[in-house]
């Protein structure tokens, strides 16, 4: 089981300044995978300038911090083929290492105890448990009713995870101890669940749905839907603030997988305590905020502009947006370093 977390705020160890020694010396950078130009752009957040770019595998989807915080993995899924790869990045130098062949790595998570990397083989409806360092296959778990298995978050005690099923409108609950599917939950409306994040007290899972234009609330233990909150068009990504009081929600501005430039994209700010949206930040001139994370000090929200080939750096005190041009179809960028003791994967689900 994972290290003990504060039952009142499981994000307590991800507050500004709480760096692990493993991450403290890393270069301050934003790593942006561009799905269609097959490269990663590297941004210096101090200057908002692109300071490096390099080719990776086909269809880089997410940049994923490892559980031990020593490697950033670029998940190149090659559109669901066996030709997918994971490219390791050294966060101390920002340089790429030798890619490892991995079947269909759309996304990647880590078991809360750090013993396994969990490659989300989206096209296969499968979770591949691998050695977290070598990525050698250890065992697989079929999730047959989860079409488009995609994003996940973990229970406060690490005993289960809930994964979203993008193309079926379902959620799948996975027993992390027995390594089996517990069950499925069909969402009441919408039908294209994306990111999922648990509340600071571990009781409620928020599920972004790109068709429902809002977030569903799920009682994780009972595995039942308990509410819905409208946010904006094409609700997609979910990122807790560094103080654990707010949830930043990216609305991609389209209900389609392949949207157009300049859509009505926005960011909604949800208060965890009241479960209400307390602010909405539009993207000036239109845009498509997608995936990313919060800066180490909490002052900026970094998001890819999926359909607009830019990255957004958003002031979390005012909602003011800075746009930085990058490659074609930027997706799951990560900000590094981030506070926290270990990473559960994705673009930095830190605990």
N, C-alpha and C positions, 0 to 999 in steps of 0.2 A: 504494500500500500504506500501511497505518497507521504511526504512529510506533512505533519499536522498543520492545518490552516486555521485561522481565526474564524469561528463559526458565525460571527456577526458580519465579517467582511473577508471573504476568501481572496479578495484583491489587495489585502492589506500589505502583502510583501511586494506588490508591484507599484507602490507609491514612489513619487519622484525622489531620486537619490538613493534608493535601496538597491544598489547594484551588487550582484554576485561578483566575487573576485574573478570568476571565469569570464565575465563580460566587461569588467571595468576598463580594461586596456584597449578595447576595440575601437577602430576608427569610427567617428560619428558619420554615418552615411545612410542614404536611402537607396535601396536596391530595387529596381523596377524591371520586372520581366515583361517583355513585349511579345504577345502571343503570335503575331503574324510576321514580325521582322526577325524572330528567333534570336533575340539578343537581350542582354541586360544593360540598362543604363544605370550609372552610379551618380547620385546627386550629393553634393556637399551641402548639408542643411544650413550651414553658417552663411553661405553665399547664394544659395538657390541655383548653383551652376552645375551642369553635368560635367564631371571631372574624369569619367572613364566610361567605356562601353566595350562589351565583348560578346562574341557569338557563344551560344550554348546549344542545346539540342532543339528538336522540333517542337513547337507549341509550348514554350515555357509558361506555366500557369501561375505558380506561387513560389515565393522565396520563403523557406521554412526554417526557423531557428531550431537547432537540435535540442534535445532534452538537457544535455550538459552545457549548452550555450557556447560550445567551441566550434561549431560548424553551421553555416547557412547553406541549406540545400535548395537548389533550383529544380523544381519538378517539371520535367519536359515530357508531356504525355503522348506526343506524336499522334494525337487524335485517336487514342484507344488502341494503338498497335503494340506489338511486342518490341518495337524499336524505340520505346520510351527510354529515357535516361534520367538519372539524378546527377546534377553537377554540384560538387562541393565548392563553397566559397570560404576562404579564410577571413574571418571578420577582423583579424589583426592587421591584415594587409589589403583586404578588399579584392584579392586575386582569386581566379578560378583554378580548381584542380582538375584531375582526370575524371571524366564522367563514368558513371557506373550504369550498366544496362539493367533496366527494371521495367517490367511489363506495366504499361498504362498508369503511370504515377500522376493522376490528376491533382491530387492533394496529398498531404502527409501529416500525420499526428504521431504522438508518442504516448505509450502507456504511462499512467501517472507515476509508476514506480521506476520508469526509465529503462525498463528491460527490453522493450520492443519499440521499433518504429512501425507505424501502422500506415502502409501505403493504401490510399483510397483509389482502387482500380474501378473508376466510375463506369466504364463501358462493360466491365465484367460483372457488375453487381457484387463486388467482392472486396473484402478487407484482407490485405496481405501483411502478416506480422513478420517483420524482418529484424535481423541483428541491427541495432541502432548505429553501429559504427561501420560495418562492412556492407550492410544492406543485403546480406545473404538471406534467402528465404528460410523461414522457420516453420510457419504453417499458415493456412488460409482459412477464412471464414466466409462462406457464401451468404449473401443477404438477398435472397431471390426476389422478394417483393419490392425491393428498394431500387427502382429505376432511376438512374442518375444519382447514385449515392455520392455525397458531395462534401458537406461541412459537418462539424461535430463539436460538442462540448461535453465535459465530464462532471459527474457528481462530486459534491464537496469532499466525499470520502474516497473517491476514485473507483467505487465498486461498479458503476455502470456509466455508459456514454449514450447520448442520443445523437443520431445521425439524421441529416435531412435527405430526402429522396426527391430530387429536383423535378423529375419528369413524371412522377406519379401522384404528387400531392400528399405524400406520406412522411411520417417520421419512423425511424427504426431504433428501438432500444436494445442495447447490447450489454450483456453481462460480461464485465471485464475480468471477473474471477473465473467463471466457468467457461468463458470464451464461447458464448452461444447467443443467438437472437432470443430476446425475451418476448418481443411482440412488435406490432406495428400500430400506428395511430394515423387515421385519415383526418386531415384538417378539414374544417367545416366549409371553407370557401377558399377561393384563390386558386391554389393548385400548383405553385412553383416555389417551394420553400428553398431558401438560400442559406445564409449564415445563421448561426444559432449561438447564443451566449447565455450563461446562467447568471442569475441575480447575485449580488454580494453575499446574501445569506444562504445561497445554495438551494432555495426553495422553488424558484420560478425560472423556467427557460423561456427566453424571448426568441422567436423564430421569425426572421425576415422572409416575406413572401412577395416575389416580384409580380405576381398576378393580382394579389389581394391589395397591393399598395399600402401595406402596413405590417405590423408585427402581431403574431399570435402569442399568447401566454399559455405555458404548459406547466402543470404540476408534474414535476419529474418523477417523484416517488410513486404517485398514483397513475402516472402516464395518461393524463386526460387534459383536454383543452379547457381553460378557465377564463379566457377573455381574448379580446382583439383590440388593437389600438391603430387607427389610421395614421399614416405618416406622410407619404408622398408617392409619386409615380415610380414604379419599379423598385420597390424596397429591396435592399440587397445586403449591405455589410453592417456589422455591429461591433462597436469598440467602446469598452468602459473607459471612463476618465481616470486619470491617475489617482484621484482621491476616492474613487469607488462610489461616487454619488450620482453620476450621470452615465447615460448610454448614448453614444453618438451613432446615428442611424443614417447610412447613405441611401439615397433614393436615386436610382440610376437614370430616371427620366424616360424610361420606355418599358413596356411589358414584353418586348421582344428580345430574344437572345442577341440578335444582330440589329441594334438600333441605329439611329442616324445622329449626325453631329448636331450640337446646339439644342438638345432637348431640354425639357423642364426639370433638370436635375436639381437636387437640393440635399441638405443635411438636416435631419430632425434631431433635437436634443431632448431626451427623455429623462425625467427625474425618477430614479429607482424607488425613492420613498413613497411618492404619490402615484407612480405608474402613469404619469401624464406627460405629454409633450409640452415643454416650457419654452422652446424656441425653434424657429425654422430658418435656416440660412440658405437662400437661393444661390445658385451659381450665376454670377453676372454674365449676361450674354448667352446663357444656356450652357449645358454641360451634362456629363454622365459619370458622377462620382460612384466608384465601385468598391475596390478593396484597398486596405492599407493598415494604418495603425496610428497611435498617438505618440508624439515625441517623448523622449525620456523625462523631460521636465513638465509635460502636460500642456505646454503652451500652444502646440500646433497639432492639428489633425492632418495627416498625410494620406491622400487617397488618389488612386489612379483614375484618370478620365477615360474610361474604356472606349468610347466611340469618338473621342475628340483628340486622341494622341497627345495628351498632356498629363501632367501630375498637378494636383491641387494641394497647396499648403494653406491650411485654413487656421486663422487665429481663433483659438477656443474661447477668448474673452469677448470677441466682437463678431465673429463669423466672416471677417474679411478674407477674401480669397486671392492667393497668388498662383498664377499658372506658369508651369515650366514645360516646354515642349520636350517630348521623348520619342520613342519608337512607335510602331504601329500596333494598336490595341494593347495598351498597358493593362495589366491585370493585378495579381496578388502581390503588391509591393510590400516590403517590410522596412521598418525603421530600426536601425541598430546603432548602439546597444539599447536595450530596454531594461528597466529594473525588474527584479524577480529572481527567485531561487532556481527555477527550472522552467522549461518551455514544454507545453503540451502540443505544440505544433502550429499549423496553419501560418498566419503571418505574425505570430507571437501571442498565443494564448498563454499568458504568463501566470505563474502562481508563486 
